[in-house]
């Protein structure tokens, strides 16, 4: 294993120290592992809190800032944050209008955020929770009951975050967040496994001649293991799976996301194929995002996420955002 770390035990703490040094508009509580906006809560604004295991950067800490999250709670590598983190984050960002929890559908995340919401309520914080379960590859995987939460988490955080900046009430922000989830689907493909620092070896075996179709962001098995093939054919597997679950039409927001070790040039090759295949079905790619946003450490591979836009969702997607990993309009 070759990794640019000091030790497997300190990697999350060291990364948080680096995040703090690189981004002075964030306040990073390294000891308790919570990332906040440095400016603190704005009175009357709904606070957004999310989190999950580390190793998926820039999700979630890289999306803390204007137009997205107010706080993020990173756990250990591929391990859910504990309830105390989420409670502390929720109480700290509450500006009196309540707090929205954005939760990916993994058993640990669901249980810990649910417990945190109950504890925060006891402290007088009104909490709504939105579950993201966009991955169409499998149901009832190693880590979930139902579908896994993946790329659409970014869409939910961006669009709900934009609405929260307008001063919309908690119920409306939660409604729109759920609508984004309902309109979004994802599918991932791995060309290689990731290596968790504490394990020191790849999380699964995949030969040079194989691809894992429908892989999860923790390296969970997908639908099938198939012979390696060209970008057009691999993207078609993802697009077909998405469209079988959610027929596409009208304007779409499409993300081709890297899993951490796929060169950007290859992601653009994949995006060209995805856009062409979706438009051949009669839809229009109206908004796009290409890059590493929801990763799996050093996994080589990609995912496709599609959201069926309404005029409202497109307007909120276009609204200004300023975070370490997503920035436009300011």
Backbone bond lengths (Angstrom), bond angles and torsions (degrees), N, CA, C in turn:
res aa  C-N    CA-C-N  psi(-1)  N-CA   C-N-CA  omega(-1)  CA-C   N-CA-C  phi
1 X - - - 1.462 - - 1.521 109.32 -
2 X 1.339 116.49 126.07 1.454 122.18 173.26 1.517 107.69 -116.69
3 X 1.341 116.76 117.56 1.452 121.40 178.50 1.515 109.65 -141.57
4 X 1.332 116.52 147.49 1.456 122.35 -179.00 1.530 108.34 -86.83
5 X 1.314 115.41 71.56 1.465 121.75 -178.20 1.524 108.74 -136.85
6 X 1.334 115.42 165.75 1.460 120.42 173.57 1.522 110.44 -87.34
7 X 1.317 115.64 -43.13 1.453 120.60 176.39 1.517 108.05 -161.54
8 X 1.317 116.10 157.59 1.455 120.31 177.58 1.525 111.08 -63.35
9 X 1.311 116.73 -32.44 1.464 121.06 -176.56 1.527 112.44 -73.15
10 X 1.332 117.39 -28.46 1.469 120.31 -172.76 1.518 113.82 -105.20
11 X 1.333 118.06 2.50 1.469 119.36 -169.64 1.523 112.30 -61.60
12 X 1.322 119.09 -41.78 1.470 120.09 -178.11 1.524 110.25 -68.08
13 X 1.328 117.12 -45.78 1.464 121.05 178.76 1.525 111.10 -61.49
14 X 1.327 116.72 -44.16 1.460 120.29 -179.62 1.527 111.04 -64.28
15 X 1.332 116.68 -38.80 1.465 120.08 178.93 1.528 110.91 -66.10
16 X 1.316 117.35 -38.66 1.463 120.22 177.90 1.517 111.32 -65.73
17 X 1.335 117.22 -37.50 1.461 119.94 175.88 1.531 110.27 -62.91
18 X 1.324 116.20 -38.75 1.459 119.78 177.79 1.516 112.25 -67.61
19 X 1.329 116.88 -39.51 1.458 121.24 177.58 1.523 110.21 -60.26
20 X 1.327 116.39 -43.85 1.459 120.83 179.38 1.529 111.53 -63.00
21 X 1.321 116.38 -41.72 1.467 120.30 -178.60 1.525 111.63 -68.45
22 X 1.326 116.61 -33.18 1.462 120.90 -175.62 1.521 113.65 -83.80
23 X 1.334 117.38 -23.05 1.468 120.38 -171.16 1.531 110.87 -132.64
24 X 1.317 117.41 86.87 1.470 120.25 -177.52 1.525 114.18 -66.36
25 X 1.333 118.75 -12.55 1.461 120.02 176.17 1.526 112.06 -81.34
26 X 1.317 115.85 0.89 1.458 121.20 173.24 1.525 109.40 -107.86
27 X 1.324 115.12 151.42 1.469 121.37 169.06 1.518 106.59 -114.13
28 X 1.300 116.25 115.79 1.459 121.18 -174.17 1.525 109.23 -109.68
29 X 1.317 115.06 115.85 1.462 122.02 173.88 1.527 106.52 -89.09
30 X 1.326 115.26 93.36 1.461 120.12 -173.76 1.522 110.80 -66.78
31 X 1.319 116.81 -39.85 1.459 120.14 -176.61 1.528 111.66 -63.24
32 X 1.327 116.47 -45.41 1.465 120.25 -178.02 1.524 113.17 -94.40
33 X 1.326 115.96 -3.29 1.462 122.57 175.72 1.530 111.94 59.54
34 X 1.321 114.44 60.59 1.457 121.92 174.82 1.527 107.80 -135.61
35 X 1.328 115.80 135.51 1.459 122.21 178.13 1.524 108.05 -112.13
36 X 1.339 116.71 123.76 1.463 123.31 -178.34 1.523 110.18 -118.15
37 X 1.319 115.88 163.47 1.457 120.47 161.60 1.531 107.55 -69.66
38 X 1.314 116.99 136.15 1.461 120.12 -177.29 1.521 111.92 -64.51
39 X 1.340 117.36 -30.39 1.464 120.87 -176.14 1.523 113.03 -72.97
40 X 1.312 118.32 -15.65 1.452 121.18 -179.99 1.514 112.10 81.03
41 X 1.329 117.90 -178.40 1.465 121.05 -175.30 1.522 112.05 -70.47
42 X 1.343 114.58 149.82 1.461 120.27 175.32 1.520 108.52 -101.90
43 X 1.322 118.72 124.55 1.468 120.00 -178.49 1.530 111.98 -54.61
44 X 1.351 115.35 132.74 1.451 120.74 177.89 1.510 115.26 85.23
45 X 1.335 117.65 -3.30 1.472 121.03 179.02 1.520 110.68 -100.59
46 X 1.325 117.03 135.46 1.462 121.20 173.97 1.523 109.15 -64.03
47 X 1.324 117.32 132.69 1.457 122.03 175.89 1.521 111.05 -88.96
48 X 1.316 116.99 142.16 1.466 122.03 176.91 1.520 109.17 -113.47
49 X 1.332 115.64 128.49 1.456 122.21 179.09 1.523 108.52 -128.48
50 X 1.318 116.03 134.50 1.458 120.77 173.02 1.515 108.40 -141.38
51 X 1.306 116.61 -177.87 1.453 120.53 -179.89 1.511 111.01 167.65
52 X 1.296 114.57 175.55 1.457 121.18 -178.48 1.510 109.06 168.42
53 X 1.300 115.78 -173.62 1.445 119.74 178.52 1.522 111.96 -63.04
54 X 1.325 116.99 146.46 1.459 121.02 172.28 1.528 108.88 -70.01
55 X 1.315 115.96 166.79 1.453 121.20 -178.34 1.509 113.81 104.55
56 X 1.359 116.90 -4.85 1.466 121.72 179.94 1.522 111.65 -109.93
57 X 1.326 117.98 15.98 1.457 121.64 -172.86 1.545 111.86 -55.53
58 X 1.354 114.76 142.39 1.466 127.99 13.32 1.533 116.51 -81.99
59 X 1.341 119.49 -8.31 1.457 120.02 172.61 1.537 108.63 -60.18
60 X 1.301 121.57 130.12 1.448 130.92 -1.45 1.528 110.58 -106.74
61 X 1.317 116.91 -25.25 1.461 121.04 -172.51 1.518 112.03 -61.22
62 X 1.324 117.56 -30.70 1.455 121.19 179.02 1.512 113.71 -70.99
63 X 1.332 117.51 -5.02 1.460 122.10 179.07 1.529 111.93 -112.03
64 X 1.320 116.75 20.31 1.468 121.21 174.25 1.523 108.08 -89.14
65 X 1.322 116.01 125.14 1.456 120.65 179.44 1.508 110.97 152.25
66 X 1.325 115.37 -178.54 1.461 121.02 -177.00 1.534 110.83 -54.61
67 X 1.324 115.71 130.48 1.454 121.15 176.80 1.507 114.78 86.90
68 X 1.332 118.17 -1.81 1.462 120.36 177.80 1.529 108.85 -138.56
69 X 1.298 117.67 -124.02 1.462 121.38 -173.35 1.523 112.57 -80.32
70 X 1.343 114.97 152.68 1.456 121.45 170.46 1.523 111.42 -93.86
71 X 1.338 116.25 -25.41 1.468 119.94 178.09 1.517 109.57 -158.06
72 X 1.321 115.24 152.33 1.462 122.20 175.92 1.520 108.61 -135.66
73 X 1.342 114.85 145.48 1.465 121.89 -176.64 1.527 109.03 -120.85
74 X 1.328 118.24 99.60 1.462 120.04 177.70 1.523 112.48 -83.75
75 X 1.329 115.60 133.88 1.454 120.33 172.50 1.518 110.62 -91.89
76 X 1.309 116.47 -171.84 1.467 119.93 170.06 1.522 109.04 -63.42
77 X 1.330 116.62 172.90 1.460 119.82 -179.36 1.529 109.97 -54.41
78 X 1.332 115.90 122.36 1.470 123.90 177.06 1.539 112.52 55.46
79 X 1.339 116.70 29.37 1.464 121.58 -179.39 1.517 109.18 -129.62
80 X 1.305 117.18 133.74 1.457 121.67 -176.14 1.525 111.59 -60.98
81 X 1.346 117.02 148.47 1.458 119.27 170.36 1.521 110.15 -66.59
82 X 1.306 116.25 156.34 1.463 120.26 -178.90 1.526 109.60 -85.54
83 X 1.335 118.26 157.76 1.468 120.51 -178.36 1.521 114.06 -55.23
84 X 1.330 118.11 -37.76 1.468 120.09 -177.97 1.530 111.50 -59.62
85 X 1.331 117.52 -37.92 1.465 120.06 176.73 1.520 110.74 -59.53
86 X 1.322 115.36 -47.79 1.467 120.80 -174.67 1.524 110.69 -68.34
87 X 1.329 117.22 -38.10 1.467 120.68 177.73 1.527 109.77 -63.14
88 X 1.318 116.93 -47.48 1.459 120.12 -179.55 1.522 111.30 -61.22
89 X 1.337 116.11 -42.67 1.465 119.85 178.37 1.520 110.97 -62.98
90 X 1.328 116.78 -42.94 1.460 121.30 -176.27 1.518 112.03 -65.77
91 X 1.317 116.80 -43.96 1.466 119.49 179.90 1.528 110.87 -68.46
92 X 1.320 116.86 -33.05 1.469 120.19 -177.79 1.520 112.62 -72.22
93 X 1.333 118.51 -31.68 1.467 120.53 -175.50 1.519 112.89 -97.52
94 X 1.311 117.95 -1.41 1.466 120.38 -178.81 1.525 110.19 -72.75
95 X 1.324 115.58 114.17 1.460 120.98 177.55 1.510 112.64 -97.54
96 X 1.340 116.29 15.78 1.449 121.36 178.47 1.508 114.43 101.24
97 X 1.339 116.76 -6.88 1.469 121.06 -178.82 1.523 112.35 -105.88
98 X 1.328 116.84 3.30 1.455 120.66 -179.27 1.514 112.62 95.32
99 X 1.330 115.17 175.48 1.467 122.39 -173.89 1.520 109.50 -134.64
100 X 1.326 115.74 136.59 1.463 122.15 174.68 1.519 109.09 -102.91
101 X 1.343 117.03 126.28 1.453 122.28 172.26 1.527 108.84 -95.40
102 X 1.319 116.48 126.41 1.463 122.08 174.03 1.524 106.87 -103.10
103 X 1.341 116.41 115.71 1.462 121.99 -168.52 1.522 109.72 -123.69
104 X 1.323 116.35 122.93 1.464 120.22 172.72 1.523 109.37 -74.75
105 X 1.318 116.59 146.46 1.463 120.21 -174.08 1.534 111.85 -81.70
106 X 1.326 114.10 79.24 1.461 122.47 169.28 1.530 105.96 -128.82
107 X 1.300 116.68 142.58 1.461 120.82 -169.52 1.519 112.38 -54.09
108 X 1.330 118.03 -46.40 1.459 120.84 -179.22 1.512 112.20 -63.35
109 X 1.339 117.18 -44.02 1.463 120.62 178.97 1.522 110.44 -61.82
110 X 1.327 116.44 -46.16 1.464 120.72 -177.27 1.529 110.70 -60.71
111 X 1.321 117.32 -48.23 1.458 121.11 -177.40 1.525 111.38 -65.81
112 X 1.331 117.44 -44.28 1.462 120.08 -175.89 1.521 112.37 -72.18
113 X 1.326 117.58 -37.47 1.461 119.13 176.54 1.531 110.67 -70.32
114 X 1.324 117.93 -34.87 1.464 120.52 177.56 1.532 110.18 -63.40
115 X 1.324 115.60 -45.39 1.467 118.90 178.19 1.527 110.43 -63.58
116 X 1.320 116.65 -40.72 1.464 120.28 -179.90 1.525 111.23 -64.03
117 X 1.323 117.52 -39.29 1.467 120.67 179.23 1.527 110.33 -61.99
118 X 1.332 116.25 -40.24 1.465 120.22 179.50 1.526 110.90 -66.12
119 X 1.337 115.90 -41.98 1.467 119.81 179.74 1.526 111.30 -68.54
120 X 1.326 116.85 -38.97 1.467 120.13 178.31 1.527 110.67 -64.70
121 X 1.330 116.33 -38.19 1.467 119.86 178.10 1.520 111.11 -61.37
122 X 1.330 116.26 -36.89 1.464 119.81 177.65 1.523 111.67 -64.26
123 X 1.349 116.35 -23.22 1.455 120.95 178.13 1.524 111.69 -94.80
124 X 1.332 116.82 9.26 1.456 120.83 174.94 1.508 115.91 90.71
125 X 1.334 118.01 11.60 1.461 121.82 179.52 1.527 108.95 -97.09
126 X 1.326 116.12 124.02 1.464 120.34 175.68 1.520 108.57 -80.41
127 X 1.330 116.80 124.55 1.460 121.71 -175.68 1.522 110.22 -124.20
128 X 1.323 115.99 133.86 1.462 123.17 166.66 1.524 107.04 -115.06
129 X 1.329 117.16 145.20 1.459 121.27 179.39 1.518 110.20 -120.84
130 X 1.318 115.87 140.18 1.457 122.72 176.63 1.523 107.78 -122.44
131 X 1.319 116.26 126.33 1.465 122.26 -179.33 1.520 109.70 -96.86
132 X 1.319 116.57 129.49 1.466 121.97 179.08 1.526 108.47 -103.63
133 X 1.338 116.87 121.01 1.475 121.29 -177.32 1.524 110.26 -141.92
134 X 1.317 116.21 62.47 1.466 122.98 -169.78 1.518 115.59 -89.86
135 X 1.326 119.08 -13.88 1.473 121.89 -172.66 1.526 110.27 -75.64
136 X 1.328 116.25 115.37 1.473 120.40 -176.19 1.525 112.70 -87.01
137 X 1.323 117.38 -1.83 1.468 119.19 -171.32 1.521 112.88 -63.92
138 X 1.322 116.78 -47.75 1.465 120.17 -176.35 1.521 109.17 -144.96
139 X 1.326 115.38 162.03 1.455 122.30 169.96 1.531 108.15 -116.54
140 X 1.332 115.70 150.04 1.463 121.00 175.32 1.524 111.42 54.04
141 X 1.346 114.66 60.43 1.461 120.88 -178.73 1.518 110.39 -82.59
142 X 1.328 116.05 -168.56 1.463 121.20 -179.57 1.526 112.18 -60.56
143 X 1.349 116.86 -28.52 1.461 119.95 -172.79 1.516 113.51 -116.07
144 X 1.325 119.42 1.24 1.461 119.96 -172.54 1.514 112.37 -139.18
145 X 1.330 113.02 159.24 1.460 121.53 161.78 1.516 105.10 -109.37
146 X 1.312 117.62 112.27 1.456 121.28 -171.86 1.511 110.97 97.39
147 X 1.318 116.02 -160.49 1.463 120.93 -177.09 1.522 111.32 -79.54
148 X 1.327 115.85 153.14 1.454 121.88 179.32 1.529 110.97 -80.62
149 X 1.322 116.00 153.93 1.458 121.68 174.65 1.516 110.18 -96.10
150 X 1.345 116.43 126.60 1.473 119.71 -176.94 1.527 110.55 -138.15
151 X 1.329 116.97 -119.19 1.463 121.69 -169.46 1.507 115.73 -59.65
152 X 1.337 118.32 -31.69 1.462 119.72 -178.46 1.519 112.16 -64.22
153 X 1.335 117.84 -15.15 1.459 120.45 176.55 1.526 110.48 -56.65
154 X 1.314 117.12 -41.80 1.463 121.21 177.15 1.523 110.20 -61.05
155 X 1.331 118.49 -45.06 1.459 121.41 -179.70 1.523 111.04 -60.78
156 X 1.332 116.31 -43.31 1.462 120.84 -179.89 1.526 110.20 -63.34
157 X 1.324 116.88 -46.24 1.460 120.06 -177.75 1.524 111.44 -64.92
158 X 1.325 117.37 -39.32 1.472 120.09 -179.41 1.519 111.50 -69.88
159 X 1.309 117.84 -48.95 1.463 120.73 -173.73 1.524 110.99 -72.94
160 X 1.322 117.71 -43.48 1.460 120.08 176.36 1.519 110.68 -65.53
161 X 1.331 116.55 -38.19 1.459 119.76 178.33 1.509 112.54 -62.95
162 X 1.332 116.93 -38.97 1.466 120.47 177.76 1.519 110.90 -64.19
163 X 1.326 116.66 -41.47 1.458 119.78 179.51 1.523 110.72 -66.41
164 X 1.328 117.36 -39.84 1.465 120.56 179.04 1.526 111.45 -60.41
165 X 1.331 117.21 -35.50 1.471 120.09 179.90 1.522 111.93 -63.02
166 X 1.334 118.87 -23.54 1.467 121.63 -179.55 1.522 112.26 -79.66
167 X 1.323 117.77 -7.41 1.453 121.41 -177.14 1.512 113.93 89.25
168 X 1.328 117.51 13.28 1.466 121.02 178.14 1.522 110.38 -60.98
169 X 1.332 117.38 149.32 1.472 120.15 -179.45 1.517 111.94 -71.87
170 X 1.322 115.67 162.85 1.465 122.09 -175.92 1.515 112.34 -57.02
171 X 1.329 118.30 -43.65 1.464 120.29 -177.99 1.520 111.27 -61.45
172 X 1.330 117.62 -37.24 1.465 121.17 -179.69 1.525 110.98 -72.73
173 X 1.328 117.24 -40.45 1.471 120.16 177.77 1.525 109.65 -63.10
174 X 1.323 117.64 -42.03 1.463 120.96 178.21 1.520 111.32 -65.07
175 X 1.329 116.80 -40.16 1.474 119.80 179.76 1.526 110.97 -60.75
176 X 1.321 116.37 -46.99 1.465 120.05 -178.66 1.529 110.31 -67.14
177 X 1.329 117.43 -39.05 1.467 120.19 177.44 1.524 110.54 -59.20
178 X 1.324 116.72 -43.54 1.474 119.88 179.11 1.532 110.90 -66.56
179 X 1.326 116.08 -37.04 1.463 119.06 178.28 1.523 111.34 -62.25
180 X 1.328 116.67 -40.62 1.467 119.86 177.22 1.526 110.12 -59.92
181 X 1.325 116.52 -45.90 1.459 119.78 178.94 1.510 112.50 -61.02
182 X 1.318 116.60 -41.46 1.466 120.41 -179.29 1.520 111.98 -67.06
183 X 1.321 117.11 -26.58 1.465 121.61 -177.29 1.531 112.70 -94.80
184 X 1.333 118.39 4.77 1.469 121.62 -172.74 1.520 111.86 -121.32
185 X 1.327 115.87 144.34 1.454 122.92 176.48 1.528 109.39 -142.37
186 X 1.349 116.17 151.25 1.471 122.16 -178.11 1.516 111.04 -138.31
187 X 1.338 114.96 159.98 1.467 122.13 174.04 1.522 107.26 -155.46
188 X 1.350 116.65 133.81 1.457 121.63 -177.50 1.514 113.15 -116.99
189 X 1.339 114.93 154.29 1.472 122.39 178.68 1.528 107.76 -134.32
190 X 1.326 117.07 130.47 1.466 121.89 177.39 1.519 110.64 -106.34
191 X 1.325 114.90 136.60 1.463 121.17 172.91 1.523 111.13 -103.00
192 X 1.337 115.45 -15.93 1.471 120.84 174.70 1.516 107.95 -154.64
193 X 1.320 116.28 164.10 1.464 121.34 179.05 1.525 110.02 -85.54
194 X 1.328 115.78 162.10 1.454 120.82 172.05 1.528 109.47 -94.70
195 X 1.329 115.01 161.44 1.459 120.98 178.09 1.519 109.56 -119.46
196 X 1.315 117.05 113.56 1.465 122.03 176.18 1.534 107.64 -74.99
197 X 1.336 118.82 127.61 1.469 120.14 -175.37 1.521 114.09 -52.18
198 X 1.316 118.17 -40.98 1.463 120.44 -177.44 1.520 112.04 -69.02
199 X 1.334 117.25 -25.22 1.470 120.70 179.67 1.520 111.32 -85.01
200 X 1.341 116.17 -38.15 1.451 120.45 176.54 1.508 115.47 76.81
201 X 1.321 116.75 10.48 1.469 120.01 179.09 1.524 108.22 -151.01
202 X 1.343 117.87 159.85 1.467 120.52 -179.60 1.527 111.57 -57.23
203 X 1.335 115.79 145.15 1.465 120.77 -175.27 1.524 112.69 -73.80
204 X 1.318 117.67 -18.63 1.464 120.90 173.10 1.516 108.57 -156.14
205 X 1.315 116.11 164.81 1.465 121.70 -179.42 1.511 109.98 -94.79
206 X 1.326 115.60 128.62 1.462 121.35 178.06 1.522 107.11 -143.72
207 X 1.299 116.88 117.88 1.460 120.56 -175.83 1.525 110.68 -74.13
208 X 1.319 116.66 166.04 1.462 122.20 178.45 1.524 111.73 -62.13
209 X 1.300 117.17 -20.17 1.467 121.10 -177.26 1.521 112.91 -96.64
210 X 1.362 118.09 7.31 1.460 120.89 -173.97 1.525 112.09 -125.46
211 X 1.338 114.74 158.53 1.464 123.17 170.57 1.517 107.92 -134.12
212 X 1.339 116.14 145.42 1.462 121.86 177.02 1.525 107.54 -97.62
213 X 1.329 116.39 115.03 1.459 122.32 -175.68 1.528 109.89 -93.05
214 X 1.332 115.96 118.18 1.455 120.00 -178.99 1.508 113.50 90.92
215 X 1.316 117.88 24.61 1.463 121.76 -177.39 1.525 110.64 -62.38
216 X 1.333 116.79 150.36 1.456 121.95 173.91 1.513 111.17 -91.07
217 X 1.328 116.38 166.67 1.467 119.76 -175.25 1.522 113.08 -77.93
218 X 1.336 118.16 -1.03 1.458 121.29 170.48 1.531 110.98 -108.90
219 X 1.325 115.98 11.17 1.447 120.15 -176.09 1.513 113.63 85.48
220 X 1.354 117.60 15.13 1.464 119.74 177.69 1.527 109.96 -64.28
221 X 1.328 116.81 149.25 1.476 119.90 179.37 1.516 111.21 -59.76
222 X 1.338 115.35 151.72 1.449 121.09 177.64 1.509 111.86 -101.24
223 X 1.318 114.68 -150.70 1.461 120.38 -179.98 1.527 112.15 -75.00
224 X 1.322 114.12 -37.74 1.468 118.04 -173.62 1.513 109.87 -162.25
225 X 1.304 115.14 157.35 1.456 121.75 170.69 1.524 106.65 -107.97
226 X 1.327 116.00 126.62 1.466 120.12 -171.74 1.518 109.97 -131.84
227 X 1.320 114.74 167.56 1.454 120.19 176.89 1.524 109.91 -64.79
228 X 1.320 116.87 139.83 1.449 122.34 176.27 1.517 109.13 -59.15
229 X 1.312 116.12 141.11 1.461 121.00 -179.00 1.515 108.95 -146.52
230 X 1.312 117.98 -178.12 1.454 122.24 -176.31 1.518 112.79 -73.36
231 X 1.341 114.95 168.64 1.461 120.76 -177.45 1.521 111.57 -58.78
232 X 1.316 118.19 -41.99 1.468 120.44 -177.45 1.524 110.92 -57.92
233 X 1.329 116.52 -44.34 1.460 120.36 -176.77 1.526 111.50 -72.60
234 X 1.341 117.25 -38.82 1.468 119.63 179.20 1.528 111.17 -66.96
235 X 1.330 116.61 -42.56 1.465 119.58 177.97 1.525 110.14 -64.58
236 X 1.316 117.67 -36.30 1.467 120.41 179.21 1.524 111.34 -61.95
237 X 1.319 117.09 -36.25 1.468 119.86 176.69 1.526 109.64 -59.68
238 X 1.343 116.30 -45.49 1.463 120.78 -178.80 1.524 111.32 -67.27
239 X 1.318 117.23 -47.53 1.467 120.86 -177.48 1.522 110.71 -65.06
240 X 1.320 116.90 -42.09 1.473 119.71 178.78 1.531 110.95 -61.02
241 X 1.338 116.76 -42.92 1.460 120.23 -179.19 1.525 111.15 -64.05
242 X 1.321 116.26 -41.48 1.462 120.49 178.81 1.526 110.57 -63.59
243 X 1.328 116.08 -46.95 1.466 120.08 -175.27 1.529 112.40 -72.49
244 X 1.314 117.86 -25.94 1.466 119.75 173.69 1.526 110.76 -66.41
245 X 1.334 116.26 -34.32 1.458 120.69 -178.32 1.527 111.75 -86.16
246 X 1.336 116.65 -32.41 1.464 122.11 -177.03 1.524 108.79 -143.59
247 X 1.319 118.29 95.18 1.468 120.12 177.32 1.522 110.67 -54.45
248 X 1.335 115.86 138.45 1.462 120.11 -175.25 1.526 110.51 -104.59
249 X 1.327 114.18 147.12 1.453 121.70 175.11 1.515 107.52 -164.03
250 X 1.312 116.51 164.27 1.458 120.44 177.88 1.514 112.30 67.51
251 X 1.339 115.42 -152.55 1.463 121.28 -176.99 1.521 111.06 -83.67
252 X 1.328 115.34 137.35 1.463 121.54 -178.93 1.524 110.69 -122.34
253 X 1.316 114.51 148.30 1.467 123.69 163.65 1.520 106.09 -102.67
254 X 1.334 116.98 122.48 1.463 121.40 -174.24 1.525 109.52 -125.73
255 X 1.321 116.01 128.48 1.457 122.08 174.73 1.517 109.66 -117.97
256 X 1.323 115.33 128.93 1.463 121.01 164.87 1.522 105.97 -105.56
257 X 1.309 114.83 114.44 1.456 123.48 -170.69 1.524 110.45 -109.98
258 X 1.313 116.26 135.77 1.452 120.15 175.23 1.509 111.44 -86.13
259 X 1.320 116.41 147.03 1.463 121.10 -178.72 1.523 113.23 -85.57
260 X 1.339 117.05 0.85 1.452 119.87 175.26 1.514 114.70 129.59
261 X 1.325 117.75 -31.61 1.464 120.15 -175.76 1.527 113.04 -127.20
262 X 1.328 116.73 14.98 1.461 120.19 179.39 1.523 109.16 -95.09
263 X 1.336 119.15 124.69 1.470 120.91 -179.71 1.524 111.62 -59.39
264 X 1.323 115.68 147.78 1.461 120.39 -178.46 1.523 112.07 -60.30
265 X 1.322 117.54 -34.09 1.465 119.63 179.56 1.531 110.42 -60.11
266 X 1.337 116.94 -36.55 1.458 119.98 179.19 1.530 111.48 -72.97
267 X 1.339 116.65 -33.36 1.457 119.05 176.96 1.524 110.90 -65.57
268 X 1.320 117.51 -36.35 1.461 119.59 176.30 1.530 111.66 -68.61
269 X 1.317 117.02 -35.05 1.470 119.51 172.66 1.526 109.51 -58.84
270 X 1.336 115.57 -45.55 1.465 119.81 -179.96 1.524 111.54 -65.63
271 X 1.349 116.89 -38.18 1.462 118.09 -179.96 1.523 111.39 -65.26
272 X 1.325 117.10 -40.32 1.467 119.51 178.14 1.522 110.48 -57.43
273 X 1.325 116.45 -42.04 1.465 119.87 179.07 1.525 111.02 -67.53
274 X 1.327 117.17 -43.99 1.464 120.32 -178.72 1.522 110.94 -62.62
275 X 1.323 117.07 -45.78 1.458 120.32 -179.14 1.530 110.83 -61.72
276 X 1.322 115.91 -45.10 1.463 119.12 179.98 1.520 112.57 -62.79
277 X 1.318 116.48 -41.85 1.464 119.66 -178.29 1.528 111.75 -69.89
278 X 1.329 117.96 -36.69 1.461 120.50 178.58 1.525 110.91 -70.69
279 X 1.320 116.85 -40.51 1.459 119.48 179.29 1.525 111.73 -69.70
280 X 1.331 117.04 -28.78 1.460 120.07 175.07 1.526 111.89 -65.44
281 X 1.318 116.52 -19.10 1.465 121.47 176.99 1.528 112.31 -90.26
282 X 1.334 116.21 3.89 1.450 120.37 176.05 1.513 115.29 97.41
283 X 1.332 118.52 1.51 1.468 121.70 178.39 1.528 109.44 -92.09
284 X 1.322 115.79 170.64 1.465 121.80 177.53 1.519 109.05 -125.08
285 X 1.323 116.96 127.28 1.460 121.12 176.01 1.521 107.30 -80.57
286 X 1.338 116.05 99.03 1.459 121.89 -174.28 1.520 112.72 -91.42
287 X 1.329 117.32 -29.09 1.463 122.74 178.77 1.519 108.09 -136.91
288 X 1.324 116.91 149.57 1.469 119.25 -174.95 1.520 110.77 -146.40
289 X 1.323 113.69 158.02 1.464 122.30 176.23 1.517 107.38 -150.84
290 X 1.334 116.06 129.31 1.466 121.55 -179.49 1.523 108.64 -133.81
291 X 1.323 116.34 126.33 1.461 120.02 178.35 1.507 111.93 153.11
292 X 1.315 116.06 -171.34 1.465 122.39 179.46 1.526 109.20 -94.42
293 X 1.322 116.54 107.44 1.460 121.47 -175.79 1.526 112.74 -126.07
294 X 1.307 117.56 -35.72 1.471 122.79 179.09 1.522 105.82 -130.98
295 X 1.316 116.46 89.96 1.454 121.19 -166.28 1.528 111.95 -103.06
296 X 1.297 114.14 175.51 1.456 122.48 177.96 1.532 107.96 -135.49
297 X 1.362 114.25 66.77 1.465 121.96 -177.06 1.521 110.62 53.98
298 X 1.327 117.77 -116.05 1.457 121.58 -174.71 1.524 112.13 -107.66
299 X 1.321 117.43 27.04 1.461 120.37 177.90 1.525 109.89 -68.90
300 X 1.314 115.98 137.81 1.464 120.91 171.00 1.519 107.44 -93.41
301 X 1.313 115.78 127.66 1.453 119.82 -178.50 1.512 110.33 159.32
302 X 1.328 116.61 -169.34 1.459 120.88 -176.61 1.519 109.00 -155.37
303 X 1.320 114.91 163.50 1.456 120.75 169.39 1.515 108.68 -134.62
304 X 1.320 115.16 154.89 1.464 122.23 174.63 1.521 107.06 -115.92
305 X 1.331 116.85 130.27 1.461 122.30 175.07 1.518 108.33 -124.90
306 X 1.321 115.96 132.04 1.466 122.55 -177.63 1.523 108.68 -125.08
307 X 1.326 116.08 132.96 1.465 122.31 174.40 1.526 108.56 -124.21
308 X 1.314 116.50 129.58 1.469 121.77 175.20 1.526 108.28 -80.56
309 X 1.330 116.16 111.45 1.454 121.54 -173.27 1.524 112.35 -81.54
310 X 1.317 115.63 145.19 1.457 122.79 161.63 1.522 106.58 -105.55
311 X 1.332 117.43 172.50 1.462 119.63 177.65 1.532 110.34 -60.13
312 X 1.340 116.47 -40.42 1.457 120.06 -179.80 1.528 111.31 -64.14
313 X 1.321 116.99 -45.65 1.464 119.66 -178.26 1.521 111.36 -66.08
314 X 1.336 117.58 -37.59 1.464 120.44 177.63 1.524 110.78 -64.15
315 X 1.335 117.06 -41.17 1.456 120.91 179.35 1.529 110.49 -63.74
316 X 1.325 116.84 -41.61 1.462 119.82 -179.79 1.527 111.61 -71.38
317 X 1.329 117.55 -33.85 1.466 120.19 174.90 1.530 110.41 -62.90
318 X 1.327 116.48 -39.30 1.463 121.02 -177.53 1.526 112.96 -75.75
319 X 1.321 118.15 -15.04 1.463 121.62 -176.17 1.526 110.76 -60.93
320 X 1.323 118.17 152.98 1.464 121.14 -176.44 1.528 112.74 -57.95
321 X 1.319 114.45 145.85 1.464 121.77 178.44 1.520 107.90 -145.87
322 X 1.322 116.48 142.00 1.463 120.77 178.72 1.521 109.31 -144.75
323 X 1.320 114.64 95.23 1.460 122.99 177.98 1.528 107.73 -133.41
324 X 1.326 118.25 169.80 1.467 118.23 177.78 1.525 113.84 -57.96
325 X 1.326 118.01 -32.27 1.464 120.22 -171.62 1.517 114.59 -109.55
326 X 1.322 118.34 -14.94 1.463 121.96 -179.03 1.520 107.34 -139.27
327 X 1.332 116.61 125.64 1.455 118.27 -173.38 1.522 109.91 -155.59
328 X 1.325 115.97 121.74 1.461 120.88 170.00 1.529 109.20 -161.78
329 X 1.326 116.22 159.05 1.462 121.94 170.63 1.509 116.78 80.77
330 X 1.346 119.28 0.66 1.475 120.56 178.16 1.533 109.21 -127.21
